[in-house]
Amino acid sequence: MTNDEHMRQELDPASEVEQDESAVPPEQPEHLRARDPDIQRKLSQMITDVSGVDKKKYEHRLVQDLMTAALKLLPDGRDTGELKLMTAAVKELRYAYRVFGQYPNIRKVT
């Protein structure tokens, strides 16, 4: 499925966003990159094995993008505090969706 099928627009299309590489830490060539085809195949297989969701589904691609972004955190030089904050945020969001997903037709107050 494509973004068009879901009426969603890419927030940072690669062709339109100018990237500033000056703030990026130097890459470590001895390690594979998160976008390496072998890594992407392994991620895709893990997602299919754990969820049973076919790799052609849009949800599969979203989870793969989330995992790819997570794999980029250490090479980006994120410190322990930043990693803890992001980990806690994702866990809390997942839990909140589980809890409030039980009540889809009831309005929630934040």
C-alpha positions in Angstrom: 0.0 0.0 0.0 1.2 3.5 -0.7 0.7 6.7 1.2 -1.8 7.8 -1.4 -4.0 4.8 -0.5 -4.2 6.0 3.1 -4.6 9.7 2.2 -1.4 10.5 4.1 1.4 12.7 3.1 5.1 12.1 3.8 6.2 14.7 6.4 9.8 14.9 5.2 9.9 13.8 1.5 13.5 13.1 0.6 13.4 15.2 -2.6 12.1 18.3 -0.8 14.0 18.5 2.4 17.5 19.9 2.4 19.6 18.0 4.9 22.2 19.6 7.1 24.9 17.0 7.8 27.0 19.4 9.9 25.4 18.3 13.2 25.6 14.6 12.4 28.4 12.7 14.2 30.9 11.0 12.0 29.8 7.6 10.7 31.6 4.5 11.9 32.3 2.5 8.7 33.0 -0.8 10.6 29.3 -1.0 11.5 26.4 -1.7 9.2 23.9 1.1 8.7 20.3 0.8 9.7 19.2 1.2 6.0 21.5 -1.6 4.9 19.5 -4.0 2.7 20.5 -7.0 4.9 19.4 -5.2 8.1 16.1 -4.2 6.4 15.4 -7.8 5.4 16.1 -9.0 8.9 13.8 -6.4 10.4 11.1 -7.2 7.9 11.4 -10.9 8.7 11.3 -10.2 12.5 8.1 -8.2 12.1 6.5 -10.9 10.1 7.6 -13.6 12.5 6.3 -11.7 15.6 3.2 -10.2 14.2 2.1 -12.3 11.3 1.5 -9.1 9.3 2.5 -9.4 5.7 5.3 -7.2 4.6 3.1 -5.6 1.9 0.8 -4.1 4.5 1.2 -0.4 5.4 1.3 -1.2 9.1 4.3 -3.5 8.5 6.1 -0.6 6.8 5.3 1.8 9.7 6.7 -0.6 12.3 9.8 -1.2 10.2 10.3 2.6 9.9 10.0 2.9 13.7 12.5 0.1 14.3 14.9 1.6 11.7 14.7 5.0 13.5 15.5 3.2 16.8 18.5 1.5 15.2 19.9 4.9 14.2 19.9 6.3 17.8 23.2 4.9 18.9 25.2 5.8 15.8 23.7 9.3 16.2 25.3 9.6 19.5 22.2 9.8 21.7 23.1 9.6 25.4 21.6 7.4 28.1 19.1 10.0 29.3 17.8 10.6 25.8 17.5 6.9 25.1 15.6 6.4 28.4 13.2 9.2 27.6 12.4 7.9 24.1 12.0 4.3 25.4 9.7 5.4 28.2 7.6 7.6 25.8 7.1 4.8 23.2 6.2 2.3 26.0 3.7 4.7 27.5 2.1 5.4 24.2 1.7 1.7 23.5 0.2 1.2 26.9 -2.2 4.1 26.5 -3.4 2.9 23.1 -4.0 -0.6 24.7 -6.0 0.9 27.6 -8.0 3.5 25.7 -8.4 1.3 22.6 -11.0 -0.6 24.6 -13.3 2.4 24.4 -13.3 3.5 20.8 -16.7 5.3 20.9 -16.2 7.2 24.1 -14.6 10.6 24.0 -11.5 11.1 26.0 -10.4 14.1 27.9 -6.7 15.0 28.2 
